[in-house]
Structure formats: structure tokens, C-alpha cells
Amino acid sequence: MKKIQVGILMGSDSDLEVMAEAAKVLEEFGVSYDMTVASAHRSPDLVHKHITNAKGHGIKVLIGGAGGSAHLAGVMASLTTLPVIGIPVKAKTLDGLDSLLSTAQMPPGIPVATVGINAAKNAGLLAVQILATSDKNLEKKLIAYKKKMRDEIEVKGEKLLKIGYRKYLNK
């Protein structure tokens, strides 16, 4: 069985649609992960169990996503020396700004690498980049991924120059 490299926790199953984007990126790069629901407020013992056992299971990077007061990533970071990537999930109020501030504004000594609101794809990519610092195969995949993005943008730019913005928008 392949060792799990990334652990993904979300505060509620209502966060799953957002968090799935991180999983899709990890799958695209062939990075093993596990994903579960564990709330910093409703099930703190479960969060503690997952995080304190993570290193022993071979996990190298953690991703935590939550909305509202969004304390999950910070709690995760307080329990481990592994890098933690926080995803502020847009909740019903405040357009996710409360989640963003709760995730990003950690006290000294408890760092959380925070991506944008609902930006789970970037969290997945950041996890891959962290793992790629010691995995040449992943580094090669990232180089190819970024080249593909660049090539796609060049094609779009050439098309825009050729047909103009009106035709481009009406495509």
C-alpha cells in the first residue's frame, strides 16, 4: 500500500465541494492523500488524533479547510511540525472574509500557509510544490504543468490578437 503523503481535513462535509479541488490536483500529480471531516470546534479530539498521528503515517503536508471562524488549520498547525496549508472556505456570511482572517492571522510560532478563499486548487498545488523539494519526479511534473499553462496562455493571446476582443468574447 502506498504511503499517504498529504492529509486533508475539513471542518464540515459542506466544505467538500471546495476541498475536492485539492484532491483533484493531488490525483493529477499522483500524490497519495486521505481526506476526512474533523471539526476544530465540534470534534477537537478527532482533530488531535488525526494530526498527532499524521507523521507516523508518513504524511508530509497537511491541508485544512473550514468556513466561518475557521480555526481548523490553526489548530492543526498547533499540534504538529508538519507544514499546514489553510483554505478559508466561503461561509454564508461575510463572503469568506471571516474565514480568510481566521486562517491567515495566526499568532507567532503557529504558521499556516494560507491560500485564497475557496482556493483549494492552489492548496493542492502548494502541497505538490512542497513535496517536490525532495522528489525530482514531482518537480518534473510541475515544470511540465507550468509549461502547459504558459503554452495555453500564448495560444489565447495569439487568438485575441488575430480576431480582436469582440469576436473573442462571442466565441
C-alpha positions in Angstrom: 0.0 0.0 0.0 1.3 3.5 -0.9 2.1 5.8 2.0 -0.2 8.7 2.3 1.7 11.9 1.7 -0.9 14.6 2.3 -3.7 14.7 4.9 -6.8 16.8 4.2 -9.2 17.8 6.9 -12.3 19.8 6.5 -14.5 21.3 9.3 -17.8 20.1 7.7 -19.0 18.0 4.8 -20.4 21.2 3.4 -16.8 22.1 2.6 -16.3 19.0 0.4 -17.1 20.7 -2.9 -14.3 23.2 -2.3 -11.9 20.7 -0.7 -12.3 18.2 -3.6 -10.4 20.7 -5.8 -7.2 20.0 -3.7 -7.8 16.3 -4.1 -8.2 16.5 -7.8 -4.8 18.3 -8.1 -3.1 15.7 -5.9 -4.6 12.9 -8.1 -3.4 14.7 -11.2 0.2 14.6 -9.9 -0.1 11.1 -8.5 0.2 12.3 -4.9 -1.4 10.0 -2.3 -3.7 11.6 0.3 -6.5 10.9 2.7 -9.5 13.2 3.4 -11.9 13.4 6.2 -14.2 15.6 8.3 -12.9 16.8 11.7 -14.1 20.0 13.3 -11.9 22.1 15.5 -15.0 23.1 17.5 -17.3 20.1 17.3 -14.7 17.2 17.4 -11.4 18.6 18.7 -10.4 15.2 20.0 -10.7 13.8 16.4 -8.6 16.6 15.0 -6.0 16.0 17.7 -5.9 12.2 16.8 -5.6 12.8 13.1 -2.8 15.4 13.4 -0.7 13.8 16.1 -0.7 10.5 14.2 -0.1 12.1 10.8 3.8 11.9 10.9 3.6 8.3 11.9 1.5 7.5 8.9 4.1 9.1 6.6 2.2 12.3 5.9 4.4 15.2 4.9 1.9 18.0 4.3 -1.4 18.8 5.8 -4.3 20.8 4.3 -7.1 22.1 6.4 -10.2 23.9 5.2 -13.0 25.5 7.1 -15.5 28.3 6.9 -16.8 30.8 9.4 -14.5 31.2 12.3 -12.2 28.8 10.5 -9.9 27.7 13.3 -9.2 24.2 11.9 -5.9 25.0 10.1 -4.5 26.9 13.1 -5.4 24.1 15.5 -3.8 21.6 13.1 -0.6 23.8 13.0 -0.5 24.0 16.8 -0.3 20.2 17.0 2.5 19.4 14.6 5.7 20.5 13.0 4.4 19.5 9.5 3.6 22.3 7.1 -0.1 23.2 7.2 -1.9 24.8 4.3 -5.1 26.6 5.2 -8.1 27.0 2.9 -10.6 29.6 4.1 -14.0 28.4 2.9 -16.6 30.9 2.0 -19.4 30.7 4.5 -22.9 32.1 4.3 -21.9 35.4 5.9 -19.1 38.0 5.2 -18.2 36.5 1.8 -15.5 34.3 3.4 -13.5 37.3 4.8 -14.0 35.9 8.3 -12.6 32.6 7.2 -9.7 34.2 5.5 -8.7 36.3 8.5 -9.2 33.4 10.9 -6.9 31.2 8.8 -4.3 33.8 8.0 -3.9 35.7 11.2 -2.1 33.1 13.3 0.0 34.1 16.3 3.8 34.0 16.2 5.0 30.4 16.3 2.0 28.8 14.6 2.4 29.4 10.9 -0.3 28.4 8.4 0.3 28.9 4.7 -3.0 30.4 3.7 -4.4 30.4 0.1 -7.3 32.5 -1.1 -10.9 32.0 -0.3 -12.1 28.7 -1.8 -8.7 28.3 -3.4 -8.3 24.6 -2.8 -6.7 24.0 -6.2 -3.8 26.3 -5.1 -3.6 24.5 -1.8 -3.2 21.2 -3.7 -0.5 22.8 -5.9 1.3 24.2 -2.9 1.3 20.8 -1.3 2.8 19.3 -4.5 5.5 22.1 -4.6 6.4 21.3 -1.0 6.7 17.6 -1.8 8.7 18.4 -5.0 11.5 19.9 -2.9 12.6 16.3 -2.2 11.0 14.5 -5.2 12.6 15.1 -8.6 9.7 13.2 -10.4 7.2 15.6 -8.9 9.4 18.5 -9.8 9.4 17.4 -13.4 5.6 17.1 -13.4 5.4 20.7 -12.0 7.7 22.0 -14.7 5.5 20.4 -17.4 2.3 21.7 -15.7 3.6 25.2 -15.7 4.8 24.9 -19.3 1.4 23.7 -20.3 -0.2 26.7 -18.6 2.2 29.1 -20.4 1.5 27.5 -23.7 -2.3 27.8 -23.3 -1.9 31.5 -22.5 0.2 32.1 -25.5 -2.4 30.4 -27.8 -5.1 32.6 -26.2 -3.0 35.7 -26.7 -2.3 34.9 -30.3 -6.0 34.3 -30.9 -7.0 37.6 -29.3 -4.5 39.5 -31.4 -5.8 37.7 -34.6 -9.5 38.1 -34.2 -9.9 41.0 -31.8 -11.7 41.2 -28.5 -15.3 41.3 -29.8 -15.0 38.0 -31.7 -13.1 36.5 -28.9 -15.8 37.3 -26.4 -18.5 35.9 -28.7 -16.7 32.6 -29.4 
